[in-house]
C-alpha cells in the first residue's frame, strides 16, 4: 500500500519526463495488436452493439467506486 501518494506521483512524473517516445515502436505495437485481433476474429466486429450491455454494467460499477 502506498503511504505517500505525493512522493509516488513525483517519482512517476520524473520517470515520464526521462522516457522518450518511440513513435515507430508504438505504431508497430498497434499494428501487432490489430493483427492479433483479426487473427482471433475479434476485429472487425460483426455486430458492434454486441456486449454493450455488459460494458455499460462494468462502467457503472467502476464509476461508482470512489
GIQUIRA-V854413 format. One line per field, one symbol per residue. ss: DSSP state (H for helix, E for strand, C for the rest). psi: psi as a letter, one per 30 degrees, with the letter a starting at -180 (. if undefined). A space follows every 50 residues. Layout:
ss=???
psi=???
//
This chain:
ss=CCCCHHHHHHHHHHHHHHCCCCHHHHHHHHHHHHHHHHHCCCCCCCCCCC CHHHHHHHHHHHHHCC
psi=kkejeeeeeeeeeeeeefkkkjeeeeeeeeeeeeeeeeeghfkkkejffk geeeeeeeeeeeffk.
//
